[in-house]
Amino acid sequence: MKRALTALVPAIFVALFWFFVSTNRSNFPDPLAIHWGLSGEPDGFGSLDGQLLMVSLVLLLVGGLWAGIVYLRRIPSSVRALFLVITGIIWMLLFVVFSYTFLVQFGLSDARDAGIDIVFFVLLLTIPLLVLPWLMSKPKIELGGQLRVYYWKVPMLRLRYKEVSSVEVVDARARDFGGWGIRYANRTTAFLPNSGPGVLLNLAGGERVLIRTDDASGIAQEITRRSGS
């Protein structure tokens, strides 16, 4: 049930967006402004129904990718959360852009009176600015019935100990992965807020997971004990 609800989140928001526009169509101009120039003035127009259909299809397409990542078992658990984060950020940015372009025209009789201003760019920057501190924080490792990695209580990785074939203590460096944050390179998912000691998990399927932690030796020993590797 939880997985199904997670997969349906984008579709639910698209349905709510469609319902709002459809039930308030008399409050929107038709044709609708669909493109703006550098000055913030509209320079492209299209039918209200056509734009609503296009927006919904784009959001559902990205939402379908999100649902596929949730359900496809071929995607290694070590990278599933990373793909969900990337897809989720893209979907949210698109949703914010499309919602704003509709809302700035709400109550107008002529779409030529619409315009975008600094608020639009503030909204675009809000999501990255909120996500960046989250991605740059240190992950929390929980060694319970399963190995779990959290960012601010948000689960990012869950592994059964039998999936771990070997454990290493390494010097985690951002340059090996193209920067800090949550990264994926050379079949390795890296939770790397900064450089320093880390635990490298070699998984039975050939994937690897690198987790930056100040207690790398202690955590590596405990994982080795639990996995029997």
Backbone as CSV, one residue per row, in Angstrom:
resi,resn,N_x,N_y,N_z,CA_x,CA_y,CA_z,C_x,C_y,C_z
1,MET,0.829,-1.209,0.000,0.000,0.000,0.000,0.864,1.259,0.000
2,LYS,1.923,1.242,0.830,2.800,2.403,0.915,3.514,2.628,-0.398
3,ARG,3.979,1.536,-1.025,4.675,1.667,-2.310,3.734,2.197,-3.384
4,ALA,2.500,1.695,-3.414,1.531,2.153,-4.406,1.228,3.633,-4.235
5,LEU,1.078,4.076,-2.994,0.793,5.484,-2.736,1.972,6.353,-3.160
6,THR,3.191,5.893,-2.881,4.381,6.635,-3.296,4.434,6.774,-4.814
7,ALA,4.140,5.686,-5.521,4.179,5.709,-6.979,3.117,6.634,-7.567
8,LEU,1.993,6.786,-6.859,0.870,7.570,-7.387,0.917,9.054,-7.021
9,VAL,1.862,9.469,-6.185,1.913,10.862,-5.736,1.901,11.850,-6.910
10,PRO,2.778,11.715,-7.936,2.730,12.673,-9.054,1.374,12.688,-9.754
11,ALA,0.783,11.502,-9.984,-0.508,11.433,-10.675,-1.604,12.117,-9.864
12,ILE,-1.544,11.998,-8.555,-2.545,12.641,-7.693,-2.468,14.158,-7.828
13,PHE,-1.246,14.700,-7.840,-1.090,16.150,-7.979,-1.513,16.621,-9.364
14,VAL,-1.255,15.826,-10.391,-1.709,16.181,-11.739,-3.234,16.210,-11.789
15,ALA,-3.873,15.230,-11.157,-5.338,15.184,-11.129,-5.913,16.410,-10.417
16,LEU,-5.287,16.809,-9.306,-5.746,17.997,-8.586,-5.548,19.258,-9.420
17,PHE,-4.412,19.331,-10.131,-4.129,20.479,-11.001,-5.170,20.562,-12.113
18,TRP,-5.443,19.424,-12.748,-6.445,19.374,-13.824,-7.821,19.783,-13.295
19,PHE,-8.189,19.275,-12.132,-9.496,19.584,-11.556,-9.623,21.083,-11.272
20,PHE,-8.552,21.690,-10.718,-8.595,23.114,-10.401,-8.784,23.953,-11.663
21,VAL,-7.994,23.682,-12.692,-8.091,24.471,-13.919,-9.433,24.234,-14.606
22,SER,-9.858,22.989,-14.656,-11.114,22.665,-15.353,-12.329,23.298,-14.685
23,THR,-12.354,23.300,-13.366,-13.505,23.863,-12.651,-13.446,25.384,-12.564
24,ASN,-12.304,25.959,-12.938,-12.165,27.427,-12.916,-11.811,27.976,-14.288
25,ARG,-12.161,27.248,-15.344,-11.728,27.645,-16.685,-12.259,29.029,-17.074
26,SER,-13.391,29.441,-16.524,-13.921,30.771,-16.844,-13.059,31.890,-16.280
27,ASN,-12.166,31.548,-15.345,-11.276,32.550,-14.751,-9.930,32.642,-15.469
28,PHE,-9.753,31.830,-16.508,-8.517,31.861,-17.283,-8.795,32.416,-18.672
29,PRO,-7.856,33.182,-19.237,-8.035,33.657,-20.616,-7.864,32.497,-21.590
30,ASP,-8.479,32.598,-22.742,-8.336,31.588,-23.780,-8.324,32.317,-25.123
31,PRO,-7.183,32.412,-25.811,-5.955,31.635,-25.618,-5.163,32.050,-24.373
32,LEU,-4.298,31.132,-23.965,-3.471,31.289,-22.770,-2.046,31.627,-23.192
33,ALA,-1.371,32.451,-22.393,0.054,32.702,-22.650,0.844,31.438,-22.316
34,ILE,1.681,30.984,-23.252,2.431,29.743,-23.033,3.939,29.951,-23.150
35,HIS,4.349,31.167,-23.480,5.784,31.433,-23.567,6.033,32.900,-23.250
36,TRP,7.145,33.153,-22.549,7.518,34.505,-22.160,8.908,34.842,-22.665
37,GLY,9.102,36.113,-23.046,10.418,36.573,-23.476,11.272,36.960,-22.286
38,LEU,12.484,37.414,-22.562,13.413,37.798,-21.500,12.890,38.970,-20.673
39,SER,12.012,39.763,-21.264,11.454,40.915,-20.550,10.369,40.507,-19.556
40,GLY,9.940,39.253,-19.621,8.868,38.790,-18.751,7.492,38.967,-19.359
41,GLU,7.444,39.480,-20.604,6.172,39.667,-21.288,5.858,38.444,-22.148
42,PRO,4.581,38.047,-22.235,4.225,36.880,-23.044,4.439,37.137,-24.527
43,ASP,5.004,36.147,-25.231,5.211,36.286,-26.672,4.766,35.034,-27.428
44,GLY,4.048,34.146,-26.736,3.505,32.956,-27.381,2.197,32.572,-26.719
45,PHE,1.219,32.148,-27.537,-0.111,31.861,-26.997,-0.642,30.553,-27.580
46,GLY,-1.515,29.900,-26.804,-2.126,28.658,-27.251,-3.439,28.454,-26.521
47,SER,-4.211,27.495,-26.985,-5.523,27.266,-26.380,-5.375,26.759,-24.947
48,LEU,-6.341,27.086,-24.118,-6.331,26.657,-22.725,-6.349,25.126,-22.637
49,ASP,-7.229,24.486,-23.406,-7.325,23.023,-23.357,-6.039,22.366,-23.846
50,GLY,-5.464,22.932,-24.910,-4.235,22.368,-25.455,-3.078,22.456,-24.470
51,GLN,-2.948,23.601,-23.799,-1.865,23.770,-22.826,-2.079,22.891,-21.598
52,LEU,-3.335,22.788,-21.153,-3.623,21.934,-20.006,-3.293,20.478,-20.326
53,LEU,-3.601,20.050,-21.547,-3.291,18.680,-21.954,-1.788,18.463,-22.025
54,MET,-1.056,19.415,-22.612,0.390,19.281,-22.744,1.063,19.220,-21.384
55,VAL,0.671,20.128,-20.484,1.245,20.166,-19.139,0.979,18.850,-18.404
56,SER,-0.237,18.372,-18.494,-0.595,17.131,-17.811,0.202,15.949,-18.345
57,LEU,0.367,15.882,-19.674,1.109,14.768,-20.273,2.578,14.787,-19.857
58,VAL,3.186,15.980,-19.834,4.593,16.082,-19.427,4.762,15.643,-17.980
59,LEU,3.890,16.135,-17.108,3.973,15.767,-15.695,3.707,14.286,-15.478
60,LEU,2.763,13.725,-16.243,2.478,12.295,-16.116,3.621,11.452,-16.666
61,LEU,4.296,11.946,-17.694,5.434,11.214,-18.258,6.563,11.102,-17.234
62,VAL,6.907,12.228,-16.610,7.942,12.203,-15.575,7.449,11.431,-14.359
63,GLY,6.160,11.589,-14.047,5.583,10.826,-12.941,5.590,9.333,-13.212
64,GLY,5.415,8.948,-14.486,5.487,7.535,-14.842,6.887,6.983,-14.649
65,LEU,7.890,7.807,-14.943,9.271,7.408,-14.693,9.495,7.194,-13.204
66,TRP,8.953,8.103,-12.392,9.021,7.975,-10.934,8.392,6.652,-10.472
67,ALA,7.195,6.353,-10.994,6.507,5.120,-10.608,7.300,3.891,-11.033
68,GLY,7.919,3.956,-12.217,8.730,2.847,-12.682,9.915,2.583,-11.770
69,ILE,10.548,3.660,-11.297,11.683,3.505,-10.380,11.222,2.879,-9.068
70,VAL,10.019,3.248,-8.629,9.489,2.684,-7.385,9.280,1.180,-7.511
71,TYR,8.790,0.732,-8.686,8.360,-0.658,-8.822,9.363,-1.591,-9.503
72,LEU,10.203,-1.087,-10.410,11.090,-1.975,-11.150,12.100,-2.649,-10.227
73,ARG,12.053,-3.952,-10.180,12.948,-4.706,-9.297,14.354,-4.806,-9.866
74,ARG,14.522,-4.537,-11.160,15.856,-4.614,-11.760,16.762,-3.477,-11.301
75,ILE,16.159,-2.402,-10.802,16.965,-1.279,-10.328,17.560,-1.650,-8.975
76,PRO,18.881,-1.658,-8.846,19.502,-2.017,-7.563,19.025,-1.099,-6.442
77,SER,18.798,-1.668,-5.281,18.340,-0.866,-4.140,19.348,0.206,-3.776
78,SER,20.616,-0.004,-4.139,21.663,0.966,-3.795,21.525,2.269,-4.565
79,VAL,20.830,2.254,-5.723,20.694,3.474,-6.520,19.237,3.921,-6.649
80,ARG,18.299,3.123,-6.170,16.878,3.463,-6.317,16.546,4.821,-5.705
81,ALA,16.998,5.039,-4.466,16.695,6.305,-3.786,17.307,7.490,-4.522
82,LEU,18.523,7.310,-5.043,19.182,8.384,-5.795,18.371,8.749,-7.029
83,PHE,17.921,7.739,-7.783,17.119,8.003,-8.972,15.794,8.675,-8.603
84,LEU,15.206,8.269,-7.479,13.956,8.885,-7.045,14.162,10.352,-6.684
85,VAL,15.279,10.668,-6.034,15.569,12.057,-5.676,15.711,12.907,-6.934
86,ILE,16.476,12.421,-7.907,16.690,13.184,-9.143,15.377,13.384,-9.886
87,THR,14.621,12.292,-10.054,13.339,12.382,-10.764,12.349,13.268,-10.019
88,GLY,12.339,13.162,-8.686,11.436,13.977,-7.879,11.734,15.463,-7.999
89,ILE,13.016,15.825,-8.005,13.393,17.234,-8.133,12.976,17.773,-9.501
90,ILE,13.214,16.979,-10.557,12.817,17.403,-11.907,11.302,17.600,-11.968
91,TRP,10.554,16.647,-11.388,9.089,16.760,-11.427,8.610,17.990,-10.658
92,MET,9.187,18.242,-9.492,8.764,19.401,-8.695,9.054,20.706,-9.410
93,LEU,10.221,20.796,-10.062,10.555,22.012,-10.805,9.560,22.241,-11.940
94,LEU,9.233,21.181,-12.658,8.259,21.303,-13.747,6.893,21.701,-13.203
95,PHE,6.489,21.101,-12.110,5.184,21.411,-11.524,5.109,22.865,-11.074
96,VAL,6.193,23.364,-10.470,6.228,24.756,-10.034,6.141,25.697,-11.231
97,VAL,6.907,25.410,-12.282,6.897,26.265,-13.483,5.511,26.288,-14.115
98,PHE,4.932,25.115,-14.337,3.629,25.054,-14.992,2.531,25.687,-14.128
99,SER,2.559,25.413,-12.845,1.538,25.970,-11.947,1.618,27.487,-11.928
100,TYR,2.833,28.013,-11.875,3.006,29.474,-11.820,2.471,30.128,-13.093
101,THR,2.797,29.539,-14.264,2.361,30.162,-15.517,0.844,30.163,-15.661
102,PHE,0.178,29.207,-15.044,-1.284,29.215,-15.042,-1.816,30.229,-14.032
103,LEU,-1.256,30.228,-12.839,-1.794,31.063,-11.766,-1.617,32.559,-12.040
104,VAL,-0.529,32.947,-12.746,-0.355,34.375,-13.035,-1.388,34.874,-14.028
105,GLN,-2.121,33.962,-14.657,-3.147,34.368,-15.614,-4.560,34.199,-15.050
106,PHE,-4.622,33.713,-13.812,-5.926,33.517,-13.172,-6.604,34.874,-12.968
107,GLY,-7.829,34.993,-13.418,-8.592,36.223,-13.259,-8.390,37.238,-14.368
108,LEU,-7.540,36.936,-15.348,-7.308,37.855,-16.465,-8.249,37.531,-17.624
109,SER,-8.652,38.555,-18.334,-9.480,38.339,-19.523,-8.626,38.268,-20.785
110,ASP,-7.420,38.823,-20.718,-6.509,38.824,-21.865,-5.134,38.361,-21.397
111,ALA,-4.625,37.296,-21.981,-3.338,36.731,-21.570,-2.181,37.683,-21.813
112,ARG,-2.375,38.692,-22.681,-1.304,39.653,-22.929,-1.011,40.512,-21.712
113,ASP,-1.931,40.528,-20.749,-1.721,41.296,-19.520,-0.897,40.534,-18.490
114,ALA,-0.631,39.270,-18.766,0.135,38.452,-17.821,1.622,38.744,-17.955
115,GLY,2.347,38.476,-16.903,3.799,38.660,-16.928,4.436,37.889,-15.795
116,ILE,5.690,37.546,-15.959,6.423,36.878,-14.891,7.422,37.860,-14.299
117,ASP,7.648,37.733,-12.997,8.543,38.660,-12.319,9.518,37.890,-11.439
118,ILE,10.115,38.589,-10.488,11.140,37.994,-9.638,10.607,36.823,-8.818
119,VAL,9.299,36.832,-8.528,8.701,35.743,-7.751,8.903,34.400,-8.453
120,PHE,8.810,34.401,-9.769,8.985,33.178,-10.545,10.377,32.589,-10.328
121,PHE,11.389,33.440,-10.380,12.767,32.963,-10.231,13.063,32.569,-8.782
122,VAL,12.415,33.240,-7.836,12.566,32.854,-6.434,12.007,31.455,-6.215
123,LEU,10.843,31.179,-6.823,10.246,29.850,-6.708,11.147,28.782,-7.317
124,LEU,11.764,29.095,-8.460,12.656,28.136,-9.105,13.873,27.821,-8.239
125,LEU,14.354,28.839,-7.521,15.541,28.645,-6.691,15.212,27.992,-5.354
126,THR,13.954,28.082,-4.936,13.581,27.570,-3.612,13.857,26.088,-3.467
127,ILE,13.473,25.299,-4.467,13.642,23.850,-4.372,15.119,23.464,-4.274
128,PRO,16.007,23.948,-5.179,17.429,23.611,-5.025,18.014,24.090,-3.703
129,LEU,17.605,25.275,-3.243,18.155,25.801,-1.989,17.697,24.987,-0.786
130,LEU,16.502,24.388,-0.880,16.022,23.531,0.203,16.683,22.153,0.156
131,VAL,16.918,21.666,-1.059,17.479,20.326,-1.220,18.974,20.303,-0.922
132,LEU,19.691,21.368,-1.265,21.150,21.376,-1.117,21.618,21.095,0.299
133,PRO,21.091,21.787,1.332,21.543,21.468,2.700,21.243,20.029,3.082
134,TRP,20.134,19.492,2.563,19.773,18.110,2.842,20.797,17.158,2.247
135,LEU,21.180,17.405,0.982,22.140,16.536,0.312,23.534,16.654,0.903
136,MET,23.845,17.813,1.479,25.190,18.048,2.001,25.326,17.695,3.474
137,SER,24.247,17.226,4.102,24.332,16.827,5.498,24.922,15.422,5.593
138,LYS,25.414,15.072,6.768,26.011,13.751,6.945,24.909,12.698,7.062
139,PRO,25.079,11.583,6.367,24.071,10.517,6.465,24.133,9.835,7.818
140,LYS,22.985,9.346,8.256,22.916,8.576,9.497,22.796,7.097,9.147
141,ILE,23.657,6.289,9.729,23.650,4.850,9.469,22.983,4.143,10.640
142,GLU,21.975,3.334,10.332,21.281,2.568,11.366,21.526,1.081,11.116
143,LEU,22.094,0.400,12.106,22.398,-1.021,11.985,21.427,-1.815,12.856
144,GLY,20.242,-2.024,12.320,19.235,-2.800,13.036,19.044,-4.134,12.349
145,GLY,17.779,-4.507,12.107,17.507,-5.734,11.385,18.033,-5.670,9.965
146,GLN,18.097,-4.468,9.416,18.697,-4.207,8.117,19.604,-2.994,8.231
147,LEU,20.483,-2.843,7.252,21.335,-1.655,7.203,20.553,-0.544,6.512
148,ARG,20.410,0.581,7.182,19.655,1.702,6.622,20.487,2.979,6.674
149,VAL,20.299,3.806,5.659,20.947,5.109,5.600,19.860,6.165,5.500
150,TYR,19.939,7.169,6.377,18.933,8.232,6.433,19.573,9.602,6.197
151,TYR,18.799,10.479,5.595,19.131,11.901,5.541,17.966,12.644,6.183
152,TRP,18.204,13.236,7.342,17.152,13.962,8.063,15.911,13.079,8.229
153,LYS,16.113,11.849,8.649,15.045,10.873,8.897,14.341,10.400,7.626
154,VAL,14.852,10.806,6.456,14.311,10.313,5.190,15.145,9.114,4.751
155,PRO,14.543,7.914,4.626,15.321,6.729,4.254,15.826,6.820,2.818
156,MET,17.128,6.640,2.636,17.736,6.715,1.308,18.277,5.373,0.833
157,LEU,18.503,4.448,1.765,19.055,3.156,1.390,18.662,2.121,2.433
158,ARG,18.321,0.934,1.944,18.015,-0.179,2.838,18.620,-1.439,2.239
159,LEU,19.468,-2.112,3.012,20.141,-3.309,2.534,20.015,-4.430,3.561
160,ARG,19.842,-5.639,3.065,19.952,-6.805,3.931,21.431,-7.143,4.060
161,TYR,21.816,-7.585,5.220,23.243,-7.838,5.458,23.788,-8.915,4.528
162,LYS,22.944,-9.857,4.119,23.421,-10.916,3.236,23.746,-10.398,1.829
163,GLU,23.309,-9.157,1.517,23.650,-8.559,0.228,25.083,-8.025,0.211
164,VAL,25.687,-7.877,1.386,27.040,-7.318,1.494,28.056,-8.448,1.424
165,SER,28.913,-8.419,0.404,29.917,-9.468,0.250,31.214,-9.126,0.975
166,SER,31.547,-7.833,1.074,32.744,-7.419,1.805,32.625,-5.953,2.192
167,VAL,33.427,-5.556,3.190,33.392,-4.186,3.714,34.817,-3.649,3.797
168,GLU,34.983,-2.382,3.404,36.290,-1.745,3.481,36.159,-0.380,4.138
169,VAL,37.231,0.038,4.802,37.339,1.410,5.304,38.216,2.168,4.316
170,VAL,37.704,3.248,3.765,38.420,3.974,2.716,38.466,5.469,3.035
171,ASP,39.296,6.155,2.280,39.352,7.609,2.349,38.434,8.150,1.254
172,ALA,37.263,8.627,1.617,36.275,9.099,0.640,36.661,10.484,0.140
173,ARG,36.754,10.623,-1.189,37.158,11.898,-1.780,36.141,12.335,-2.826
174,ALA,35.801,13.602,-2.781,34.800,14.131,-3.707,35.265,14.029,-5.153
175,ARG,36.565,14.178,-5.401,37.059,14.183,-6.774,36.837,12.844,-7.475
176,ASP,36.690,11.778,-6.701,36.450,10.466,-7.298,35.027,10.316,-7.826
177,PHE,34.141,11.234,-7.420,32.739,11.130,-7.816,32.207,12.408,-8.451
178,GLY,33.083,13.331,-8.749,32.669,14.559,-9.415,32.062,15.599,-8.503
179,GLY,32.255,15.464,-7.204,31.737,16.459,-6.269,31.116,15.821,-5.040
180,TRP,30.606,16.684,-4.160,29.976,16.225,-2.923,28.482,16.031,-3.112
181,GLY,27.865,15.399,-2.127,26.431,15.141,-2.171,26.177,13.658,-2.348
182,ILE,25.028,13.320,-2.919,24.709,11.936,-3.244,25.086,11.719,-4.697
183,ARG,26.037,10.826,-4.933,26.609,10.658,-6.267,26.554,9.202,-6.718
184,TYR,26.669,9.038,-8.044,26.746,7.690,-8.590,27.787,7.678,-9.701
185,ALA,28.801,6.827,-9.553,29.861,6.702,-10.552,30.526,5.352,-10.387
186,ASN,30.888,4.741,-11.518,31.594,3.454,-11.501,30.853,2.397,-10.668
187,ARG,29.546,2.349,-10.851,28.675,1.393,-10.159,28.735,1.565,-8.637
188,THR,29.036,2.778,-8.215,29.124,3.071,-6.788,28.189,4.221,-6.435
189,THR,27.306,3.990,-5.481,26.473,5.052,-4.926,27.203,5.619,-3.723
190,ALA,27.484,6.916,-3.767,28.269,7.540,-2.700,27.430,8.565,-1.946
191,PHE,27.352,8.403,-0.632,26.734,9.393,0.249,27.888,10.196,0.829
192,LEU,28.172,11.323,0.180,29.444,12.006,0.401,29.245,13.506,0.634
193,PRO,28.902,13.922,1.852,28.739,15.356,2.129,30.061,16.101,2.157
194,ASN,31.137,15.387,2.451,32.479,15.977,2.455,33.506,14.846,2.397
195,SER,34.761,15.205,2.279,35.812,14.204,2.216,36.187,13.723,3.609
196,GLY,36.665,12.487,3.690,37.045,11.927,4.980,36.867,10.430,5.000
197,PRO,36.966,9.799,6.166,36.815,8.350,6.240,35.400,7.907,5.872
198,GLY,35.323,6.735,5.262,34.029,6.215,4.870,34.037,4.700,4.851
199,VAL,32.840,4.137,4.776,32.665,2.688,4.694,32.262,2.342,3.271
200,LEU,33.010,1.443,2.645,32.707,1.001,1.289,32.137,-0.415,1.356
201,LEU,30.893,-0.563,0.902,30.226,-1.856,0.899,30.253,-2.430,-0.510
202,ASN,30.842,-3.588,-0.661,30.823,-4.305,-1.929,29.650,-5.285,-1.890
203,LEU,28.702,-5.092,-2.796,27.481,-5.890,-2.771,27.595,-7.107,-3.684
204,ALA,26.803,-8.096,-3.387,26.862,-9.354,-4.120,26.529,-9.170,-5.602
205,GLY,25.706,-8.187,-5.922,25.318,-7.961,-7.308,26.327,-7.181,-8.123
206,GLY,27.441,-6.786,-7.516,28.463,-6.038,-8.236,28.424,-4.544,-7.980
207,GLU,27.327,-4.039,-7.398,27.233,-2.628,-7.043,28.030,-2.361,-5.769
208,ARG,28.327,-1.090,-5.533,29.034,-0.705,-4.316,28.342,0.510,-3.692
209,VAL,28.486,0.635,-2.392,27.916,1.769,-1.664,29.005,2.357,-0.776
210,LEU,29.215,3.658,-0.902,30.188,4.355,-0.068,29.443,5.325,0.839
211,ILE,29.683,5.206,2.136,28.992,6.056,3.107,30.034,6.798,3.925
212,ARG,30.003,8.092,3.868,30.925,8.922,4.649,30.491,8.939,6.103
213,THR,31.404,8.569,7.022,31.101,8.555,8.453,32.386,8.688,9.252
214,ASP,32.314,9.377,10.362,33.502,9.556,11.200,33.855,8.278,11.974
215,ASP,32.900,7.357,12.092,33.141,6.099,12.811,33.239,4.952,11.819
216,ALA,34.045,5.141,10.791,34.121,4.159,9.711,34.590,2.792,10.206
217,SER,35.617,2.769,11.038,36.170,1.484,11.503,35.152,0.701,12.319
218,GLY,34.494,1.378,13.264,33.521,0.707,14.114,32.336,0.195,13.323
219,ILE,31.834,0.993,12.403,30.677,0.589,11.608,31.056,-0.556,10.672
220,ALA,32.250,-0.478,10.074,32.705,-1.545,9.183,32.806,-2.873,9.930
221,GLN,33.317,-2.847,11.149,33.436,-4.066,11.943,32.067,-4.656,12.257
222,GLU,31.115,-3.776,12.598,29.774,-4.269,12.942,29.075,-4.852,11.721
223,ILE,29.206,-4.196,10.567,28.581,-4.719,9.344,29.213,-6.053,8.960
224,THR,30.546,-6.147,9.113,31.237,-7.395,8.802,30.743,-8.523,9.700
225,ARG,30.542,-8.207,10.978,30.062,-9.216,11.933,28.658,-9.675,11.563
226,ARG,27.792,-8.725,11.207,26.395,-9.069,10.918,26.236,-9.773,9.566
227,SER,27.085,-9.401,8.620,26.964,-10.000,7.281,27.736,-11.298,7.149
228,GLY,28.686,-11.523,8.085,29.491,-12.727,8.016,30.499,-12.698,6.885
229,SER,30.808,-11.496,6.385,31.736,-11.369,5.270,33.178,-11.297,5.766
